[in-house]
């Protein structure tokens, strides 16, 4: 007898029921103690109920538990240890917020906090997320394609690249250390317009936890995690390749492209394998993190040179 | 006060207490490992337990190396000759933690693959220098017994055991080369090591044997013609 595996993950597959139940219990308990406000900004942990399911998923790979996604973060604005952001971002204010789209566009856009959730209909997409440090997670993001926002701004012919900038404020981020701030990132325009490139507003059915880049962040699943810049305040369309934070401090280690590539090692460690959080044996790292549909963006390019 | 410290250092129970204290880092890890083994997740080991344990045991290796290296300066500064009774044990604990560190990496990261391990050793400079440090500690652990001191003779044994200076330096460099950008902790370890080494350098001249050696080998300038 042939037993078929279901190919599409449903919401109930993604989120262990136990987890939702525990979270609800936890939230109720906190509220009862009057500690709810202390959990974070106004928008943190709000349900994003109307996100539509999409075909973007990762087959039979398991989604990483929420606790790992929220307690193992590289977010140097809140400290350089992976456990720091979950501690230090608790009181980060994400409302009010302003996100600007500017530069080589016909219609510059300024969005306030509430407008972020109304750019386009929200979608849930399950993506692999591969850190340059050779660990990875699978995240059920909620967001919108970046191209939906960029199209609204109408890039002019001068727009060849997109420069991104994170929020930075030493008062709210006194433990920031190790790189230049504000954090900046960049993509080529065609990369930014690719349907896979996501602006994430939530994960696991709720608005983004602060430590994961609330209220809005970039997600480029075929590139190393540091390209997916968090807590965005500025998107600027530009003519020349913009500077990027990790490249500024170690250009031999972190290139502008930083596509996930098992054949091109980081100068100090191999990128051939990765440790999926929650798994014991390492996985083989996939070219473009398994998103082979982006390969056409790089035809004719030497990916060893353009690391 | 100094007498009381001397008495405590002379007490045989102090060694037992110190031995237990040296085990605390590993004892702290035990319940977290148990949680990990039984529930599959332990917040105390982060979402990446293997990396956490690797860093944890590596950290403690450097700390124990520095503690071992501070025995002699402390002994001299506070005039507590009995401190030396604890040096071997502290050094062996450094070796104990480096073994755990190495095994975590070899077993849980490389899954016993010798070719993969060797490839890393020759290709990744932070691993090269780390392995070099580990290799230097091996003969020190082996020759740590009183029997070996006798067999080698104290002078030779002491010269051999100066390898710990280079092993500690290798450890600190290994750590420095590993981190991505936040080098505060490796630099702090380096600063402590530098102080401990500078102390040795500064007090070097004063030992009588050396003075004698110097006197015997320095040409007698007084007899040169004007």
HADDOCK unambig.tbl for C-alpha pairs under 7 A between the chains (distance, minus, plus):
assign (segid A and resid 68 and name CA) (segid B and resid 47 and name CA) 5.08 0.50 0.50
assign (segid A and resid 72 and name CA) (segid B and resid 46 and name CA) 6.86 0.50 0.50
assign (segid A and resid 72 and name CA) (segid B and resid 47 and name CA) 6.16 0.50 0.50
assign (segid A and resid 80 and name CA) (segid B and resid 182 and name CA) 6.81 0.50 0.50
assign (segid A and resid 178 and name CA) (segid B and resid 181 and name CA) 5.22 0.50 0.50
assign (segid A and resid 178 and name CA) (segid B and resid 182 and name CA) 4.98 0.50 0.50
assign (segid A and resid 268 and name CA) (segid B and resid 124 and name CA) 5.53 0.50 0.50
assign (segid A and resid 269 and name CA) (segid B and resid 124 and name CA) 6.58 0.50 0.50
assign (segid A and resid 277 and name CA) (segid B and resid 47 and name CA) 6.01 0.50 0.50
assign (segid A and resid 277 and name CA) (segid B and resid 48 and name CA) 5.83 0.50 0.50
assign (segid A and resid 278 and name CA) (segid B and resid 47 and name CA) 6.77 0.50 0.50
